[in-house]
Amino acid sequence: MIEHLHNKKVVMKKIDNEQDNRQSPQIKICGLTNAQDAYECASLGAHAIGCVFYPKSPRHVSENQARDIVRALPPAIMVVGVFVNSSFDKIMGKVDMCGLSAVQLHGQEPPDLVDKLRKEKLLIIKTLFDKTQPGFKDVSRYHASAYLVECGEGKLPGGNALSWEWGKASELGKSYPLILAGGISEDNICQAIHECSPDAVDISSGVESVPGRKDIAKVKSFISKVSTSNSHKKSKDYKLRRIFNV
């Protein structure tokens, strides 16, 4: 059985890291399929873990897998359920069954679904796309807790490991809580953060050994580079928004 991250020493180390890195974007590691990988990602400093509930994805998880992941982590680590064009009832069924603390809508969901889910006291992330709809200009139609941005190309919903012009979303981040995704890796994350200045970053395939299994060495390197990255928002008077619980 995986030991929960309630050990005081581990938790205090995480809090100290947060206090030291208030000017660094938060980190969501997405596409987790097992509790061991989730535990290790969280222990290295990830603020949120993503579980994909989209059957066509190679990272799709069952309710049992997601529930095991949630149980392996302390409440401070948010577990985000990722959905594509799912109904309110289906989403809430997974939330209740698995104990999810946040929902990411990664399709062409209507704005009223966001409003309905927010009434359930959940953190709601709405994805906006550079190459498809809903686009960045549609942000005013939604009232999400935060917005994830990516290119929107490829066979499946998601970044599809495709890099894009991250700077296109920088204006959006001036007014809204912003999570950057799509084609980022340990090799280009510093450039991506410098161009976009996001409040958080989201990575999946960029730190994998195979789809759904994380390469912990890559995760460690990625988190280290994010913590020392240079953002245009960094200044004495400005602190990045904290989207996920600490």
C-alpha beads as a LAMMPS data file, in Angstrom:
LAMMPS data file: protein, C-alpha beads

246 atoms
245 bonds

1 atom types
1 bond types

-500.0 500.0 xlo xhi
-500.0 500.0 ylo yhi
-500.0 500.0 zlo zhi

Masses

1 110.0

Atoms # bond

1 1 1 0.000 0.000 0.000
2 1 1 1.243 3.485 -0.871
3 1 1 1.892 5.690 2.140
4 1 1 -0.230 8.850 2.126
5 1 1 1.545 12.200 1.956
6 1 1 0.328 13.262 5.377
7 1 1 3.780 12.966 6.899
8 1 1 4.405 16.321 8.572
9 1 1 7.974 16.600 7.314
10 1 1 6.909 16.103 3.687
11 1 1 3.987 18.516 3.969
12 1 1 6.105 21.208 5.637
13 1 1 8.767 20.848 2.929
14 1 1 6.090 21.430 0.291
15 1 1 4.793 24.528 2.113
16 1 1 8.335 25.915 2.393
17 1 1 8.835 25.393 -1.342
18 1 1 5.621 27.300 -2.041
19 1 1 6.773 30.234 0.066
20 1 1 10.081 30.301 -1.807
21 1 1 8.524 30.065 -5.272
22 1 1 5.529 32.385 -5.233
23 1 1 6.793 33.872 -8.466
24 1 1 6.968 30.523 -10.260
25 1 1 3.962 28.984 -12.037
26 1 1 2.117 26.180 -10.334
27 1 1 2.326 22.729 -11.902
28 1 1 -0.341 20.255 -12.985
29 1 1 0.815 16.825 -14.131
30 1 1 -1.937 15.308 -16.277
31 1 1 -2.764 11.872 -17.618
32 1 1 -1.901 9.897 -14.482
33 1 1 -3.151 6.315 -14.471
34 1 1 -1.778 4.911 -11.217
35 1 1 -1.401 5.962 -7.609
36 1 1 2.361 5.377 -7.409
37 1 1 3.148 7.848 -10.204
38 1 1 0.712 10.370 -8.704
39 1 1 2.342 10.027 -5.288
40 1 1 5.817 10.578 -6.712
41 1 1 4.748 13.584 -8.816
42 1 1 3.135 15.200 -5.771
43 1 1 6.145 14.504 -3.559
44 1 1 8.356 16.265 -6.114
45 1 1 6.207 19.398 -5.979
46 1 1 3.258 19.077 -8.358
47 1 1 0.247 21.087 -7.149
48 1 1 -2.392 19.178 -9.102
49 1 1 -2.836 15.773 -10.728
50 1 1 -5.039 15.209 -13.788
51 1 1 -7.124 12.088 -14.438
52 1 1 -8.567 11.738 -17.934
53 1 1 -12.147 10.466 -18.297
54 1 1 -12.191 10.345 -22.087
55 1 1 -12.491 6.766 -23.403
56 1 1 -10.579 7.436 -26.641
57 1 1 -7.513 8.679 -24.776
58 1 1 -4.635 6.260 -24.093
59 1 1 -4.563 7.838 -20.623
60 1 1 -8.213 7.113 -19.859
61 1 1 -8.803 5.923 -16.286
62 1 1 -11.555 3.951 -14.601
63 1 1 -13.326 5.148 -11.486
64 1 1 -11.305 2.690 -9.432
65 1 1 -7.999 3.988 -10.798
66 1 1 -8.983 7.605 -10.137
67 1 1 -10.226 6.805 -6.650
68 1 1 -6.925 5.072 -5.821
69 1 1 -5.035 8.158 -7.006
70 1 1 -7.163 10.487 -4.872
71 1 1 -6.674 8.279 -1.818
72 1 1 -2.890 8.284 -2.264
73 1 1 -2.697 12.059 -1.970
74 1 1 -3.369 14.600 0.804
75 1 1 -6.209 17.135 0.401
76 1 1 -3.688 19.854 -0.496
77 1 1 -3.019 18.160 -3.839
78 1 1 -5.924 18.792 -6.185
79 1 1 -7.091 15.933 -8.398
80 1 1 -8.625 17.272 -11.612
81 1 1 -11.036 15.177 -13.672
82 1 1 -10.598 15.896 -17.397
83 1 1 -13.783 15.564 -19.476
84 1 1 -14.632 16.079 -23.148
85 1 1 -18.222 17.074 -23.984
86 1 1 -19.662 15.118 -21.060
87 1 1 -23.009 15.844 -19.413
88 1 1 -23.434 17.420 -15.988
89 1 1 -24.756 14.168 -14.535
90 1 1 -21.877 12.084 -15.898
91 1 1 -19.289 14.552 -14.605
92 1 1 -20.840 14.775 -11.150
93 1 1 -21.091 10.998 -11.000
94 1 1 -17.301 10.759 -11.430
95 1 1 -16.715 13.637 -8.998
96 1 1 -18.750 11.957 -6.273
97 1 1 -17.502 8.433 -6.907
98 1 1 -13.804 9.354 -7.117
99 1 1 -13.596 12.332 -4.753
100 1 1 -12.388 14.810 -7.381
101 1 1 -11.780 18.393 -6.262
102 1 1 -11.705 20.021 -9.711
103 1 1 -13.063 19.550 -13.237
104 1 1 -11.420 20.403 -16.559
105 1 1 -13.742 20.807 -19.537
106 1 1 -11.693 20.017 -22.627
107 1 1 -14.232 20.115 -25.437
108 1 1 -16.944 22.357 -26.838
109 1 1 -18.977 22.547 -23.652
110 1 1 -21.652 25.274 -23.343
111 1 1 -21.092 28.148 -20.899
112 1 1 -24.077 27.154 -18.764
113 1 1 -22.360 23.851 -17.889
114 1 1 -19.509 25.825 -16.340
115 1 1 -21.982 27.851 -14.284
116 1 1 -23.824 24.737 -13.149
117 1 1 -20.630 22.964 -12.079
118 1 1 -19.300 25.980 -10.200
119 1 1 -22.420 25.902 -8.045
120 1 1 -21.144 22.515 -6.831
121 1 1 -18.187 24.319 -5.188
122 1 1 -15.679 22.818 -7.614
123 1 1 -12.670 24.441 -9.260
124 1 1 -13.625 24.569 -12.947
125 1 1 -11.006 24.836 -15.684
126 1 1 -12.199 25.579 -19.223
127 1 1 -9.904 24.853 -22.135
128 1 1 -9.610 27.411 -24.950
129 1 1 -7.851 26.660 -28.223
130 1 1 -5.641 28.557 -30.642
131 1 1 -6.673 26.633 -33.778
132 1 1 -10.254 25.569 -33.046
133 1 1 -13.299 26.439 -30.959
134 1 1 -13.833 27.675 -28.348
135 1 1 -11.033 30.121 -29.035
136 1 1 -9.297 32.658 -26.854
137 1 1 -11.844 35.328 -27.853
138 1 1 -14.614 33.194 -26.343
139 1 1 -13.262 33.638 -22.822
140 1 1 -15.941 36.203 -21.916
141 1 1 -18.664 33.630 -22.592
142 1 1 -17.468 31.467 -19.729
143 1 1 -17.146 32.086 -16.018
144 1 1 -14.565 29.448 -15.179
145 1 1 -12.180 29.440 -12.237
146 1 1 -9.246 29.316 -14.664
147 1 1 -8.525 28.783 -18.364
148 1 1 -6.200 26.233 -19.920
149 1 1 -4.819 27.182 -23.339
150 1 1 -3.344 24.997 -26.072
151 1 1 -3.163 24.729 -29.855
152 1 1 -6.156 22.435 -30.501
153 1 1 -4.605 20.474 -33.391
154 1 1 -4.169 16.727 -33.681
155 1 1 -6.374 13.635 -33.705
156 1 1 -7.479 13.793 -30.066
157 1 1 -8.548 16.592 -27.728
158 1 1 -5.430 17.660 -25.886
159 1 1 -2.006 19.021 -26.729
160 1 1 -1.022 15.969 -28.805
161 1 1 2.593 16.887 -27.977
162 1 1 2.394 19.718 -30.527
163 1 1 4.261 22.942 -29.828
164 1 1 2.618 26.236 -30.770
165 1 1 3.089 29.979 -30.389
166 1 1 2.654 30.150 -26.624
167 1 1 2.932 33.932 -26.625
168 1 1 -0.457 34.199 -28.348
169 1 1 -2.105 33.568 -24.964
170 1 1 -0.107 36.117 -22.988
171 1 1 -2.745 38.865 -23.323
172 1 1 -5.391 36.491 -22.002
173 1 1 -3.266 35.891 -18.927
174 1 1 -3.278 39.563 -18.033
175 1 1 -6.982 39.391 -17.180
176 1 1 -7.693 35.740 -16.375
177 1 1 -6.068 32.900 -14.405
178 1 1 -4.110 31.050 -17.095
179 1 1 -2.756 27.508 -17.402
180 1 1 -0.381 26.841 -20.310
181 1 1 -0.374 23.445 -22.052
182 1 1 0.481 21.920 -25.404
183 1 1 3.855 20.701 -26.588
184 1 1 5.784 21.659 -23.462
185 1 1 8.638 19.565 -22.107
186 1 1 11.636 19.840 -19.808
187 1 1 13.586 21.138 -22.812
188 1 1 11.345 24.072 -23.753
189 1 1 9.402 24.943 -20.584
190 1 1 11.556 27.960 -19.710
191 1 1 10.991 29.434 -23.175
192 1 1 7.252 28.722 -22.975
193 1 1 6.926 30.436 -19.603
194 1 1 8.951 33.419 -20.775
195 1 1 6.709 33.849 -23.840
196 1 1 3.336 33.313 -22.162
197 1 1 3.787 34.197 -18.466
198 1 1 1.161 31.699 -17.258
199 1 1 -0.016 31.282 -13.684
200 1 1 0.340 27.507 -14.037
201 1 1 1.609 24.949 -16.517
202 1 1 0.110 21.575 -17.490
203 1 1 2.146 18.693 -18.873
204 1 1 1.342 15.104 -19.798
205 1 1 3.200 13.380 -22.649
206 1 1 6.264 15.590 -22.160
207 1 1 7.178 13.684 -18.984
208 1 1 6.129 10.173 -19.990
209 1 1 7.975 6.928 -20.693
210 1 1 4.861 5.510 -22.400
211 1 1 1.309 6.945 -22.548
212 1 1 -0.109 6.996 -19.036
213 1 1 3.174 6.217 -17.253
214 1 1 5.368 9.055 -16.067
215 1 1 9.144 9.130 -16.251
216 1 1 9.890 10.376 -12.742
217 1 1 13.341 11.645 -13.719
218 1 1 11.729 13.827 -16.381
219 1 1 9.089 15.004 -13.894
220 1 1 11.812 16.012 -11.433
221 1 1 13.753 17.896 -14.111
222 1 1 10.593 19.624 -15.372
223 1 1 9.530 20.788 -11.917
224 1 1 13.039 22.047 -11.169
225 1 1 13.098 24.116 -14.364
226 1 1 9.642 25.587 -13.719
227 1 1 10.710 26.661 -10.229
228 1 1 13.617 28.670 -11.655
229 1 1 11.889 29.936 -14.799
230 1 1 11.716 33.558 -15.903
231 1 1 8.262 35.076 -16.412
232 1 1 7.427 38.546 -17.731
233 1 1 5.055 38.872 -14.761
234 1 1 7.862 38.636 -12.244
235 1 1 8.294 41.916 -10.423
236 1 1 8.404 43.277 -6.913
237 1 1 4.739 44.256 -6.973
238 1 1 3.248 41.289 -8.869
239 1 1 2.668 37.752 -7.726
240 1 1 1.317 35.020 -9.949
241 1 1 -2.208 33.850 -9.257
242 1 1 -2.427 30.619 -7.267
243 1 1 -5.010 28.499 -9.068
244 1 1 -4.550 25.273 -7.116
245 1 1 -4.681 24.746 -3.363
246 1 1 -1.352 24.858 -1.550

Bonds

1 1 1 2
2 1 2 3
3 1 3 4
4 1 4 5
5 1 5 6
6 1 6 7
7 1 7 8
8 1 8 9
9 1 9 10
10 1 10 11
11 1 11 12
12 1 12 13
13 1 13 14
14 1 14 15
15 1 15 16
16 1 16 17
17 1 17 18
18 1 18 19
19 1 19 20
20 1 20 21
21 1 21 22
22 1 22 23
23 1 23 24
24 1 24 25
25 1 25 26
26 1 26 27
27 1 27 28
28 1 28 29
29 1 29 30
30 1 30 31
31 1 31 32
32 1 32 33
33 1 33 34
34 1 34 35
35 1 35 36
36 1 36 37
37 1 37 38
38 1 38 39
39 1 39 40
40 1 40 41
41 1 41 42
42 1 42 43
43 1 43 44
44 1 44 45
45 1 45 46
46 1 46 47
47 1 47 48
48 1 48 49
49 1 49 50
50 1 50 51
51 1 51 52
52 1 52 53
53 1 53 54
54 1 54 55
55 1 55 56
56 1 56 57
57 1 57 58
58 1 58 59
59 1 59 60
60 1 60 61
61 1 61 62
62 1 62 63
63 1 63 64
64 1 64 65
65 1 65 66
66 1 66 67
67 1 67 68
68 1 68 69
69 1 69 70
70 1 70 71
71 1 71 72
72 1 72 73
73 1 73 74
74 1 74 75
75 1 75 76
76 1 76 77
77 1 77 78
78 1 78 79
79 1 79 80
80 1 80 81
81 1 81 82
82 1 82 83
83 1 83 84
84 1 84 85
85 1 85 86
86 1 86 87
87 1 87 88
88 1 88 89
89 1 89 90
90 1 90 91
91 1 91 92
92 1 92 93
93 1 93 94
94 1 94 95
95 1 95 96
96 1 96 97
97 1 97 98
98 1 98 99
99 1 99 100
100 1 100 101
101 1 101 102
102 1 102 103
103 1 103 104
104 1 104 105
105 1 105 106
106 1 106 107
107 1 107 108
108 1 108 109
109 1 109 110
110 1 110 111
111 1 111 112
112 1 112 113
113 1 113 114
114 1 114 115
115 1 115 116
116 1 116 117
117 1 117 118
118 1 118 119
119 1 119 120
120 1 120 121
121 1 121 122
122 1 122 123
123 1 123 124
124 1 124 125
125 1 125 126
126 1 126 127
127 1 127 128
128 1 128 129
129 1 129 130
130 1 130 131
131 1 131 132
132 1 132 133
133 1 133 134
134 1 134 135
135 1 135 136
136 1 136 137
137 1 137 138
138 1 138 139
139 1 139 140
140 1 140 141
141 1 141 142
142 1 142 143
143 1 143 144
144 1 144 145
145 1 145 146
146 1 146 147
147 1 147 148
148 1 148 149
149 1 149 150
150 1 150 151
151 1 151 152
152 1 152 153
153 1 153 154
154 1 154 155
155 1 155 156
156 1 156 157
157 1 157 158
158 1 158 159
159 1 159 160
160 1 160 161
161 1 161 162
162 1 162 163
163 1 163 164
164 1 164 165
165 1 165 166
166 1 166 167
167 1 167 168
168 1 168 169
169 1 169 170
170 1 170 171
171 1 171 172
172 1 172 173
173 1 173 174
174 1 174 175
175 1 175 176
176 1 176 177
177 1 177 178
178 1 178 179
179 1 179 180
180 1 180 181
181 1 181 182
182 1 182 183
183 1 183 184
184 1 184 185
185 1 185 186
186 1 186 187
187 1 187 188
188 1 188 189
189 1 189 190
190 1 190 191
191 1 191 192
192 1 192 193
193 1 193 194
194 1 194 195
195 1 195 196
196 1 196 197
197 1 197 198
198 1 198 199
199 1 199 200
200 1 200 201
201 1 201 202
202 1 202 203
203 1 203 204
204 1 204 205
205 1 205 206
206 1 206 207
207 1 207 208
208 1 208 209
209 1 209 210
210 1 210 211
211 1 211 212
212 1 212 213
213 1 213 214
214 1 214 215
215 1 215 216
216 1 216 217
217 1 217 218
218 1 218 219
219 1 219 220
220 1 220 221
221 1 221 222
222 1 222 223
223 1 223 224
224 1 224 225
225 1 225 226
226 1 226 227
227 1 227 228
228 1 228 229
229 1 229 230
230 1 230 231
231 1 231 232
232 1 232 233
233 1 233 234
234 1 234 235
235 1 235 236
236 1 236 237
237 1 237 238
238 1 238 239
239 1 239 240
240 1 240 241
241 1 241 242
242 1 242 243
243 1 243 244
244 1 244 245
245 1 245 246
